[in-house]
Amino acid sequence: MKTQLSTDVTPQSSFFISGIFRMFGKKLVQQLKDFFFTMQEFFLFSLRAFMAFPKTIRYWRDVLDQATICGTDSIPIVLVSAISIGALLAIEVGNLLEDFGAKTMLGRSTALSVIRELGPLLMGLMLSARFGSRNGAELGAMQISEQIDALRAFGTDPIAKLVMPRLVAALIMFLPLTALSDFAGLQSAAYMAEHYHRIDPGIFWNAVYPRLAPKDFVVGFLKAPVFAVIITLVSSFNGFSARGGTAGVGRSTIKGIVVSSGLVLIANFYVSKIVLENM
């Protein structure tokens, strides 16, 4: 009786399992095709954006407008994030160093953390959320309302008109924003070192300036143009790829923020690794 049941059930189960594997395989193959097709489209999109750089003079007003948006208008959020993380870092690192009797090294520890990593990283994440989301939403709305198609119909390259000014503005403004983030983070750390840990400001800053090496600034400021390229191109590409009405604009905007933020974190690691290993 048991043997008969097993022989009756086994062919059905094997057919069911094989059907699941075939369906899963087809879905996986389709996802891989979509991924490589998207990567191809993104590569061509990025190439066209860089090739449009000679048209910067023609669209200099657009560059200035985007520089105001991603630069001047982003100062408050960059300052808030940098001041918060600098103060918190000084408190936590100071408490840890106090256990080893090395509170005088708080300035060096904080400076290296802020200049190399936290300053540019926080700036990149904040601008990915602010500047990247604006790019995705604005370009996605233009794509849905067929304004981008109208630009093509009038003989205007939409990438040169809409993407290139954003990229140039980000490349210009991300560097001073990184410097501002580093400065604000160090100043807040120095304030907390003086008023929370009772460390003399002279001791704090004497542990900062003489010990900073050129590679510390290179690894920090080299991340600014890398983040600018990633955030601008990823958010703009997703905006151009928006489909399906207002819901599609929302999906493309969220996707641009998530992907650009993840790539910023990955790029942050590899830039630090490459520079520190070769300098």
Backbone bond lengths (Angstrom), bond angles and torsions (degrees), N, CA, C in turn:
res aa  C-N    CA-C-N  psi(-1)  N-CA   C-N-CA  omega(-1)  CA-C   N-CA-C  phi
1 M - - - 1.466 - - 1.513 111.37 -
2 K 1.319 115.31 -46.33 1.465 119.65 178.50 1.512 111.34 -67.09
3 T 1.348 115.94 -38.05 1.468 119.29 179.84 1.513 110.94 -64.54
4 Q 1.321 116.61 -40.16 1.460 120.77 179.66 1.522 111.19 -63.65
5 L 1.324 116.71 -42.11 1.458 120.43 179.13 1.512 111.16 -62.67
6 S 1.341 116.41 -42.36 1.456 119.62 -178.71 1.510 111.85 -64.60
7 T 1.354 117.50 -38.37 1.466 120.12 179.97 1.522 110.94 -71.44
8 D 1.341 117.13 -28.04 1.467 119.19 178.65 1.530 111.93 -76.84
9 V 1.322 116.73 -35.42 1.451 120.14 -173.77 1.523 111.85 -84.02
10 T 1.315 118.72 -33.55 1.461 122.51 -172.28 1.524 113.02 -59.14
11 P 1.335 121.10 -47.08 1.471 119.45 179.82 1.527 112.22 -62.75
12 Q 1.332 117.31 -37.46 1.460 119.30 179.89 1.532 111.15 -66.95
13 S 1.371 114.33 -44.37 1.462 116.66 179.90 1.518 111.37 -64.75
14 S 1.321 117.60 -41.34 1.465 119.58 -179.35 1.526 110.75 -64.24
15 F 1.346 116.44 -38.23 1.460 119.57 177.52 1.517 110.76 -65.15
16 F 1.348 116.44 -41.43 1.462 121.23 179.35 1.530 110.92 -63.80
17 I 1.351 116.09 -44.38 1.465 120.10 -179.29 1.520 111.32 -65.83
18 S 1.333 116.63 -42.63 1.465 119.46 178.70 1.527 111.31 -63.82
19 G 1.351 116.49 -34.62 1.454 119.58 177.25 1.523 112.03 -66.13
20 I 1.330 115.80 -38.64 1.463 119.58 176.91 1.515 110.92 -63.33
21 F 1.347 116.01 -44.26 1.469 119.39 -179.99 1.523 111.94 -64.74
22 R 1.343 117.06 -38.50 1.469 119.81 177.98 1.527 110.82 -64.83
23 M 1.331 115.95 -42.84 1.470 119.65 179.18 1.525 110.63 -64.79
24 F 1.347 115.91 -42.07 1.463 119.62 179.19 1.529 110.51 -65.03
25 G 1.346 116.90 -39.83 1.464 120.53 179.44 1.522 111.78 -64.23
26 K 1.347 116.68 -42.31 1.461 119.82 179.04 1.533 110.55 -64.08
27 K 1.331 115.50 -41.42 1.463 118.92 179.84 1.518 111.42 -65.41
28 L 1.340 116.54 -39.44 1.460 120.58 179.05 1.524 111.23 -65.77
29 V 1.330 116.73 -42.96 1.464 120.91 178.76 1.525 110.59 -62.24
30 Q 1.347 116.48 -41.62 1.463 119.88 179.41 1.515 111.44 -65.20
31 Q 1.339 117.02 -40.45 1.463 120.22 178.31 1.520 111.27 -64.91
32 L 1.336 117.31 -38.61 1.465 120.04 177.32 1.520 110.99 -65.66
33 K 1.320 117.02 -40.57 1.460 120.37 176.80 1.526 111.03 -61.71
34 D 1.329 116.07 -45.37 1.467 119.86 178.99 1.528 110.99 -62.70
35 F 1.324 116.72 -38.92 1.464 120.08 -179.32 1.525 111.07 -64.28
36 F 1.323 116.56 -49.19 1.468 119.15 -178.34 1.526 111.49 -68.08
37 F 1.327 116.81 -33.84 1.468 119.28 175.77 1.522 110.41 -65.26
38 T 1.334 116.84 -41.41 1.465 120.26 177.90 1.523 111.12 -64.48
39 M 1.336 117.15 -41.15 1.463 120.50 178.14 1.528 110.99 -63.14
40 Q 1.318 116.49 -38.40 1.465 119.78 177.22 1.521 111.07 -64.52
41 E 1.327 116.40 -45.14 1.458 120.43 179.08 1.530 111.08 -63.95
42 F 1.330 116.85 -39.50 1.464 120.16 179.75 1.526 111.02 -66.99
43 F 1.323 117.22 -39.33 1.462 120.34 178.00 1.531 110.97 -62.46
44 L 1.326 117.20 -45.15 1.465 120.11 179.36 1.528 110.98 -66.74
45 F 1.325 116.11 -38.02 1.467 120.94 177.24 1.529 110.56 -61.69
46 S 1.324 117.04 -46.00 1.469 121.38 179.69 1.522 110.87 -65.11
47 L 1.320 116.82 -40.30 1.465 120.36 179.54 1.518 111.16 -62.25
48 R 1.312 117.20 -42.49 1.470 120.78 178.40 1.521 110.96 -65.59
49 A 1.336 117.24 -35.27 1.466 119.93 179.01 1.527 110.85 -66.02
50 F 1.325 117.83 -42.27 1.462 120.43 178.65 1.529 111.46 -70.79
51 M 1.321 116.86 -35.28 1.468 119.50 179.06 1.529 112.19 -69.71
52 A 1.328 117.39 -16.14 1.469 121.04 179.07 1.519 112.67 -85.49
53 F 1.346 118.60 0.29 1.464 121.31 -178.98 1.530 113.33 -56.12
54 P 1.347 120.05 -37.23 1.478 118.52 178.11 1.529 114.23 -60.48
55 K 1.328 118.34 -16.73 1.462 121.55 179.45 1.530 112.50 -88.88
56 T 1.336 116.85 10.80 1.465 120.20 -178.25 1.521 111.73 -59.69
57 I 1.337 116.91 -39.41 1.464 120.20 -178.55 1.523 110.98 -63.32
58 R 1.327 116.79 -37.72 1.461 119.92 -179.80 1.527 111.46 -65.11
59 Y 1.331 116.39 -36.89 1.462 120.81 -176.57 1.531 111.27 -109.24
60 W 1.334 117.64 37.51 1.450 120.20 -175.73 1.530 112.19 -66.25
61 R 1.328 117.32 -29.61 1.464 119.05 176.94 1.529 111.05 -66.33
62 D 1.321 116.49 -39.49 1.467 119.77 177.02 1.522 110.96 -65.14
63 V 1.330 116.08 -37.06 1.462 119.52 177.84 1.528 110.73 -63.09
64 L 1.327 116.64 -43.08 1.467 120.21 178.80 1.529 111.52 -64.52
65 D 1.331 116.35 -40.56 1.468 119.37 178.31 1.527 111.14 -62.01
66 Q 1.330 115.97 -44.56 1.470 119.50 -179.75 1.524 111.22 -70.45
67 A 1.331 117.33 -31.46 1.467 119.71 176.31 1.523 110.85 -64.96
68 T 1.322 116.32 -37.00 1.473 119.76 175.82 1.521 111.08 -65.32
69 I 1.325 116.37 -40.82 1.466 120.65 -177.53 1.526 111.08 -68.28
70 C 1.340 117.41 -49.47 1.462 119.64 -175.18 1.518 112.46 -86.82
71 G 1.329 117.63 -12.81 1.453 120.12 -178.67 1.506 113.11 -107.37
72 T 1.323 116.80 -76.86 1.467 121.33 -175.50 1.521 112.26 -60.50
73 D 1.316 117.45 -45.71 1.462 120.33 -177.25 1.524 112.97 -71.02
74 S 1.330 117.55 -15.80 1.461 121.03 -178.80 1.525 112.65 -93.67
75 I 1.321 117.87 -3.68 1.469 120.44 -177.52 1.531 112.27 -59.53
76 P 1.347 120.48 -45.34 1.475 118.37 -178.16 1.517 114.25 -58.33
77 I 1.333 118.23 -45.88 1.468 119.98 -177.39 1.524 111.01 -68.98
78 V 1.335 117.14 -34.18 1.462 119.76 177.10 1.528 110.49 -67.23
79 L 1.322 117.16 -42.18 1.468 120.88 179.18 1.530 111.19 -64.28
80 V 1.315 117.00 -44.94 1.466 120.07 -178.84 1.527 110.91 -60.67
81 S 1.324 117.02 -46.76 1.468 119.99 -178.42 1.524 111.33 -67.39
82 A 1.337 117.76 -40.90 1.461 120.22 -178.39 1.523 111.69 -68.66
83 I 1.327 117.34 -43.41 1.461 120.38 179.24 1.522 110.91 -63.84
84 S 1.313 117.02 -40.92 1.464 120.65 -179.25 1.522 111.46 -64.67
85 I 1.330 116.60 -47.78 1.467 118.62 -176.80 1.519 111.00 -72.14
86 G 1.331 118.80 -32.77 1.462 120.68 177.48 1.517 111.64 -64.92
87 A 1.334 116.98 -44.53 1.467 120.60 179.19 1.518 111.08 -65.85
88 L 1.331 116.75 -44.03 1.459 119.74 179.78 1.522 111.70 -64.69
89 L 1.328 116.73 -39.29 1.463 120.38 179.16 1.523 111.06 -64.36
90 A 1.334 116.54 -40.60 1.463 119.33 179.32 1.529 111.33 -63.77
91 I 1.325 117.35 -39.63 1.464 120.39 179.76 1.525 111.13 -66.11
92 E 1.335 116.61 -50.07 1.461 120.02 -175.02 1.527 112.07 -69.53
93 V 1.327 117.07 -46.08 1.470 119.89 -179.75 1.526 110.03 -67.06
94 G 1.335 116.94 -38.22 1.457 119.80 177.86 1.520 112.37 -62.02
95 N 1.338 117.28 -41.74 1.461 120.34 176.73 1.523 111.66 -62.75
96 L 1.324 116.29 -38.93 1.462 119.91 179.16 1.525 111.53 -68.05
97 L 1.344 116.94 -44.23 1.464 119.95 -179.93 1.528 111.98 -68.13
98 E 1.320 116.39 -28.63 1.463 119.55 179.53 1.526 111.50 -63.87
99 D 1.337 116.67 -31.93 1.460 120.06 178.21 1.530 111.68 -65.44
100 F 1.328 117.39 -25.67 1.464 121.85 -179.74 1.531 112.06 -103.22
101 G 1.335 116.37 4.31 1.459 119.74 -179.33 1.508 113.72 67.76
102 A 1.320 117.07 33.58 1.476 121.15 -176.29 1.518 111.16 -127.13
103 K 1.327 118.01 39.91 1.465 120.67 -178.99 1.527 112.59 -63.76
104 T 1.331 117.45 -22.82 1.469 119.68 179.95 1.528 111.82 -67.43
105 M 1.323 118.26 -15.48 1.464 121.97 178.33 1.522 112.23 -89.26
106 L 1.323 117.12 6.39 1.465 119.75 -178.46 1.521 111.84 -62.09
107 G 1.335 117.75 -38.58 1.458 120.97 -179.46 1.513 111.85 -61.55
108 R 1.315 117.40 -46.31 1.475 120.43 -179.32 1.528 111.06 -65.87
109 S 1.331 116.75 -45.59 1.465 119.94 -178.58 1.523 110.97 -61.14
110 T 1.324 116.08 -44.02 1.462 119.91 -178.92 1.523 111.21 -68.13
111 A 1.332 117.16 -41.78 1.467 120.61 -177.99 1.523 111.25 -62.73
112 L 1.332 116.86 -44.57 1.461 119.68 179.83 1.527 111.11 -63.77
113 S 1.322 116.48 -42.18 1.465 119.86 -178.68 1.524 111.47 -65.34
114 V 1.337 116.41 -41.88 1.463 119.86 -176.47 1.520 111.32 -74.34
115 I 1.329 118.00 -48.12 1.466 121.08 -174.03 1.525 111.45 -71.44
116 R 1.316 116.87 -41.44 1.466 119.09 -178.08 1.519 113.07 -76.84
117 E 1.328 116.97 -44.53 1.457 119.24 -166.91 1.528 114.23 -120.18
118 L 1.335 116.50 -63.38 1.463 119.40 -166.12 1.521 113.24 -69.09
119 G 1.336 117.76 -37.24 1.457 119.82 179.73 1.518 112.82 -59.41
120 P 1.339 118.14 -60.45 1.472 118.89 178.97 1.520 113.72 -65.85
121 L 1.350 117.44 -34.26 1.468 119.20 -178.25 1.516 111.64 -66.61
122 L 1.330 117.08 -46.28 1.463 119.65 178.51 1.523 111.46 -64.04
123 M 1.332 115.94 -40.18 1.461 119.28 176.84 1.527 110.22 -59.99
124 G 1.334 117.27 -43.91 1.457 120.24 179.98 1.516 112.77 -63.99
125 L 1.322 117.52 -43.84 1.461 120.17 -179.35 1.526 111.85 -67.34
126 M 1.329 116.66 -40.90 1.459 119.42 179.36 1.532 111.42 -64.85
127 L 1.325 116.84 -41.05 1.465 119.65 -179.77 1.522 111.37 -76.02
128 S 1.334 116.95 -25.90 1.460 118.99 172.70 1.524 110.42 -63.29
129 A 1.339 115.55 -39.58 1.465 119.70 178.91 1.525 111.91 -75.00
130 R 1.325 117.29 -37.67 1.465 119.87 -175.18 1.520 112.56 -88.69
131 F 1.324 116.70 -59.52 1.462 121.26 -176.48 1.525 110.78 -73.51
132 G 1.332 116.83 -41.30 1.463 119.80 -179.54 1.521 112.21 -65.20
133 S 1.331 117.03 -41.94 1.459 119.05 179.45 1.531 111.24 -65.85
134 R 1.327 116.58 -36.78 1.470 119.75 177.87 1.531 110.17 -64.24
135 N 1.320 116.23 -43.93 1.469 119.13 178.49 1.518 111.23 -60.23
136 G 1.339 116.28 -49.24 1.456 119.65 -177.96 1.514 112.63 -61.60
137 A 1.338 117.18 -44.53 1.459 120.28 -178.25 1.529 111.62 -68.59
138 E 1.336 116.28 -43.75 1.470 119.56 -177.05 1.527 111.58 -67.55
139 L 1.320 116.43 -47.93 1.472 119.40 -179.78 1.519 111.41 -70.53
140 G 1.335 117.07 -33.75 1.456 119.35 176.43 1.522 111.94 -64.76
141 A 1.322 116.47 -41.16 1.467 119.49 177.11 1.529 111.05 -64.68
142 M 1.329 116.83 -38.47 1.464 119.61 177.48 1.522 111.18 -66.60
143 Q 1.327 117.04 -35.72 1.457 120.23 178.38 1.526 110.92 -68.03
144 I 1.337 117.10 -43.40 1.460 120.85 -178.84 1.529 111.07 -66.36
145 S 1.336 116.60 -39.01 1.469 120.60 -178.94 1.526 112.75 -84.84
146 E 1.330 117.69 6.86 1.474 124.62 175.26 1.522 112.87 65.91
147 Q 1.321 118.21 21.77 1.462 120.45 175.14 1.524 111.47 -69.40
148 I 1.329 116.56 -33.81 1.465 119.84 178.00 1.525 110.36 -67.25
149 D 1.327 116.72 -39.96 1.468 119.62 175.55 1.525 111.11 -64.16
150 A 1.321 116.94 -33.55 1.466 120.17 177.58 1.523 110.95 -66.11
151 L 1.338 117.22 -38.30 1.465 119.91 176.41 1.526 110.76 -61.34
152 R 1.324 116.56 -42.81 1.470 119.54 177.47 1.520 111.18 -63.01
153 A 1.327 116.38 -39.47 1.469 119.88 -179.28 1.523 111.45 -64.10
154 F 1.326 117.88 -30.99 1.465 121.90 178.68 1.527 112.28 -88.48
155 G 1.324 117.19 7.07 1.462 120.60 175.88 1.514 114.78 82.91
156 T 1.332 118.57 17.20 1.462 122.44 178.97 1.524 109.76 -102.20
157 D 1.303 116.03 132.64 1.459 120.45 176.72 1.530 108.45 -73.97
158 P 1.333 119.30 113.86 1.465 120.00 -177.10 1.521 113.47 -65.54
159 I 1.320 117.51 -29.38 1.469 119.36 179.02 1.521 110.16 -70.11
160 A 1.341 117.03 -41.22 1.467 120.29 177.70 1.523 111.31 -67.96
161 K 1.313 117.53 -33.04 1.462 121.45 -177.54 1.524 112.65 -82.09
162 L 1.333 117.48 -37.28 1.457 121.07 -170.56 1.526 114.19 -108.15
163 V 1.326 117.43 -36.75 1.472 120.70 -173.63 1.522 111.46 -93.19
164 M 1.333 116.98 -46.95 1.466 120.21 -176.20 1.529 112.97 -58.05
165 P 1.347 121.00 -44.19 1.472 119.18 177.24 1.526 112.92 -61.10
166 R 1.322 117.20 -36.83 1.455 120.14 176.80 1.525 111.45 -65.00
167 L 1.313 116.74 -40.65 1.462 120.59 -179.60 1.520 111.18 -67.80
168 V 1.318 117.82 -44.83 1.464 121.25 179.19 1.530 110.34 -63.18
169 A 1.329 116.70 -44.18 1.465 120.28 179.75 1.527 111.40 -62.34
170 A 1.328 117.25 -40.74 1.468 120.26 179.16 1.518 111.13 -66.38
171 L 1.325 117.83 -40.91 1.465 121.00 178.59 1.525 111.39 -62.98
172 I 1.326 116.62 -33.53 1.467 120.31 -179.75 1.524 111.58 -78.25
173 M 1.318 117.55 -43.65 1.462 121.60 -169.03 1.519 114.27 -88.37
174 F 1.335 118.70 -22.31 1.464 119.05 -177.35 1.530 111.93 -67.73
175 L 1.321 118.21 -29.18 1.469 120.10 178.96 1.527 112.00 -65.83
176 P 1.341 119.84 -53.85 1.472 118.16 177.30 1.521 113.04 -63.37
177 L 1.322 118.27 -31.11 1.460 119.82 176.71 1.532 111.20 -66.98
178 T 1.326 116.94 -35.38 1.462 120.11 175.39 1.516 110.81 -65.49
179 A 1.339 116.65 -43.73 1.465 120.24 177.56 1.523 110.82 -61.86
180 L 1.329 116.91 -41.37 1.463 120.39 178.38 1.525 111.08 -64.30
181 S 1.323 116.80 -40.44 1.461 120.45 178.43 1.527 111.19 -63.65
182 D 1.332 117.06 -42.77 1.470 120.48 177.87 1.528 110.95 -62.73
183 F 1.321 116.45 -45.01 1.464 120.86 -178.21 1.533 110.99 -63.18
184 A 1.321 116.83 -46.51 1.459 120.34 -179.21 1.524 111.50 -64.71
185 G 1.336 116.47 -40.05 1.452 119.80 178.79 1.514 112.56 -64.20
186 L 1.337 117.48 -42.36 1.462 120.83 179.50 1.528 111.65 -68.98
187 Q 1.318 117.40 -39.49 1.459 119.89 179.50 1.534 111.16 -65.10
188 S 1.314 117.50 -41.53 1.463 119.47 178.22 1.523 111.03 -67.97
189 A 1.337 116.73 -35.61 1.465 119.70 176.49 1.522 111.15 -65.83
190 A 1.348 117.16 -39.76 1.458 120.53 178.33 1.527 110.68 -65.87
191 Y 1.318 116.87 -38.18 1.467 119.96 178.79 1.528 110.86 -63.59
192 M 1.336 116.43 -44.63 1.458 119.15 179.85 1.527 111.58 -69.51
193 A 1.335 116.96 -32.93 1.461 119.08 177.20 1.527 110.89 -64.10
194 E 1.340 116.41 -37.04 1.465 119.80 -179.15 1.521 112.45 -76.16
195 H 1.311 117.73 -43.44 1.456 120.47 -171.24 1.533 113.78 -96.29
196 Y 1.343 117.06 -19.18 1.467 119.13 179.50 1.527 111.24 -102.46
197 H 1.333 116.67 -46.97 1.460 120.50 -178.73 1.527 113.33 -95.58
198 R 1.336 117.45 -3.75 1.467 122.14 179.00 1.530 111.83 59.41
199 I 1.320 115.67 43.32 1.466 121.55 176.86 1.526 108.29 -99.87
200 D 1.317 117.30 131.30 1.457 121.36 179.67 1.538 109.90 -61.48
201 P 1.338 118.43 136.16 1.473 120.26 179.96 1.518 113.01 -56.19
202 G 1.351 117.42 -35.94 1.461 119.33 178.35 1.517 112.64 -61.75
203 I 1.331 116.03 -40.48 1.466 119.73 177.94 1.524 110.67 -65.07
204 F 1.341 115.96 -41.40 1.470 119.65 -179.90 1.520 111.13 -61.61
205 W 1.346 116.81 -51.60 1.469 119.48 -175.36 1.522 112.07 -73.57
206 N 1.314 119.30 -28.69 1.465 120.68 175.26 1.521 112.25 -67.48
207 A 1.328 116.21 -22.23 1.470 119.87 174.94 1.524 111.83 -84.95
208 V 1.348 116.19 -9.23 1.463 119.99 -178.06 1.526 111.61 -96.38
209 Y 1.338 116.92 -61.18 1.462 120.95 -168.88 1.528 114.60 -63.88
210 P 1.339 120.93 -49.94 1.465 118.39 -174.17 1.519 113.64 -68.45
211 R 1.318 117.65 -17.73 1.459 120.08 -172.40 1.529 113.80 -101.88
212 L 1.325 117.66 -4.03 1.455 119.78 178.29 1.529 110.22 -79.34
213 A 1.336 115.82 131.24 1.462 122.00 -179.96 1.529 109.80 -105.52
214 P 1.346 117.50 160.63 1.474 119.14 178.99 1.519 113.44 -56.34
215 K 1.338 117.61 -34.14 1.464 119.25 -178.56 1.531 111.73 -65.32
216 D 1.335 117.00 -26.40 1.462 119.41 178.14 1.526 110.97 -64.53
217 F 1.332 116.75 -39.27 1.466 120.48 178.61 1.527 111.08 -77.32
218 V 1.330 116.57 -35.49 1.471 119.54 -179.92 1.520 110.34 -63.44
219 V 1.346 116.32 -46.99 1.463 119.30 -176.88 1.524 111.30 -66.03
220 G 1.338 117.32 -29.94 1.458 119.69 179.18 1.514 113.42 -79.16
221 F 1.337 116.24 -46.96 1.464 119.18 -174.72 1.523 112.47 -82.00
222 L 1.325 118.57 -17.43 1.457 119.88 175.57 1.526 111.36 -70.51
223 K 1.319 116.08 -22.91 1.460 119.28 -179.46 1.526 112.16 -72.44
224 A 1.330 117.28 -25.45 1.467 120.14 -176.50 1.527 112.36 -59.97
225 P 1.345 120.82 -53.09 1.468 118.78 178.53 1.516 113.40 -66.26
226 V 1.336 116.95 -31.64 1.474 119.28 177.20 1.519 110.33 -64.11
227 F 1.321 116.61 -46.26 1.461 120.29 178.20 1.526 111.38 -65.16
228 A 1.328 116.98 -36.07 1.465 120.15 179.18 1.521 111.19 -61.63
229 V 1.311 116.31 -44.55 1.470 120.41 179.91 1.526 110.68 -65.37
230 I 1.329 116.72 -45.47 1.464 120.52 -177.70 1.525 110.93 -62.79
231 I 1.316 117.20 -51.40 1.468 121.03 -174.70 1.522 111.08 -64.68
232 T 1.328 116.93 -45.66 1.467 120.02 -176.01 1.523 111.80 -67.32
233 L 1.323 117.12 -48.75 1.460 119.82 -175.46 1.523 112.04 -69.90
234 V 1.322 117.82 -41.35 1.467 120.07 -178.86 1.526 110.92 -66.22
235 S 1.333 117.36 -46.55 1.467 119.98 -179.44 1.527 111.53 -66.50
236 S 1.331 117.01 -40.22 1.469 119.79 179.66 1.527 111.42 -68.05
237 F 1.323 116.84 -39.88 1.467 120.14 178.89 1.522 111.20 -62.34
238 N 1.328 116.28 -42.45 1.463 118.80 178.28 1.526 111.32 -67.56
239 G 1.332 117.24 -33.42 1.454 119.19 174.93 1.520 111.92 -64.07
240 F 1.331 116.96 -43.21 1.461 121.12 178.28 1.533 111.46 -66.72
241 S 1.325 117.30 -23.53 1.469 121.33 -177.41 1.519 112.79 -92.76
242 A 1.325 118.34 4.97 1.463 121.26 -176.76 1.528 110.63 -64.42
243 R 1.324 115.54 135.80 1.460 122.47 177.85 1.523 108.38 -143.03
244 G 1.322 116.70 150.95 1.453 119.78 171.45 1.504 115.45 92.64
245 G 1.317 118.81 35.41 1.460 121.59 174.36 1.515 113.59 73.57
246 T 1.336 114.99 -157.31 1.461 119.96 -176.05 1.528 111.99 -64.85
247 A 1.332 116.80 -33.13 1.468 119.54 176.69 1.526 110.63 -63.43
248 G 1.321 116.43 -36.48 1.453 120.27 177.36 1.516 112.52 -66.94
249 V 1.341 116.56 -35.12 1.465 120.33 175.59 1.520 110.16 -62.94
250 G 1.327 116.95 -43.20 1.456 120.33 178.01 1.519 112.13 -62.89
251 R 1.326 116.88 -43.01 1.469 120.19 179.33 1.521 111.50 -63.89
252 S 1.321 116.89 -43.57 1.460 119.91 -179.42 1.523 111.61 -66.34
253 T 1.332 116.70 -37.11 1.466 119.98 178.71 1.519 111.11 -65.72
254 I 1.329 116.87 -46.93 1.467 120.61 179.20 1.518 110.77 -63.15
255 K 1.310 117.34 -42.47 1.459 120.70 179.34 1.517 110.87 -61.94
256 G 1.332 116.86 -41.09 1.460 119.70 178.78 1.517 112.30 -63.19
257 I 1.339 117.45 -40.83 1.462 120.55 179.14 1.523 110.77 -65.51
258 V 1.332 116.55 -46.42 1.464 120.53 -177.16 1.527 111.09 -64.08
259 V 1.328 116.63 -47.75 1.465 119.97 -177.50 1.519 111.30 -66.88
260 S 1.322 118.21 -44.49 1.464 120.18 -178.68 1.530 110.95 -66.75
261 S 1.333 118.34 -37.91 1.465 120.46 177.72 1.521 110.88 -64.68
262 G 1.328 116.59 -42.87 1.461 119.28 177.16 1.517 112.40 -63.02
263 L 1.330 117.14 -42.21 1.463 120.50 178.70 1.528 112.10 -67.73
264 V 1.325 117.00 -32.03 1.471 120.40 175.58 1.524 110.14 -63.05
265 L 1.320 116.75 -43.58 1.468 120.19 178.91 1.528 111.34 -64.47
266 I 1.323 116.95 -41.22 1.466 120.21 178.92 1.524 110.59 -66.98
267 A 1.340 116.35 -45.28 1.469 119.88 179.53 1.517 111.41 -63.77
268 N 1.311 117.37 -35.34 1.463 120.90 178.02 1.528 110.92 -58.79
269 F 1.314 116.56 -42.84 1.468 120.46 179.07 1.526 111.71 -65.74
270 Y 1.326 117.15 -48.28 1.460 119.65 -173.75 1.524 112.52 -72.22
271 V 1.325 117.99 -35.07 1.469 119.30 176.03 1.525 110.37 -63.12
272 S 1.333 116.50 -45.42 1.461 119.85 178.32 1.528 111.14 -61.32
273 K 1.308 116.62 -44.51 1.463 120.85 -178.34 1.522 112.00 -63.38
274 I 1.328 116.94 -45.37 1.462 120.53 -176.79 1.521 110.93 -67.82
275 V 1.337 117.07 -45.85 1.474 119.98 -176.85 1.517 110.49 -67.49
276 L 1.318 118.09 -46.83 1.466 120.73 -176.51 1.526 112.35 -67.42
277 E 1.327 117.50 -27.32 1.457 120.14 178.41 1.518 112.80 -80.14
278 N 1.336 116.89 -20.40 1.476 119.45 -173.19 1.523 112.88 -114.95
279 M 1.324 118.90 8.35 1.458 120.36 177.86 1.529 109.77 -123.23
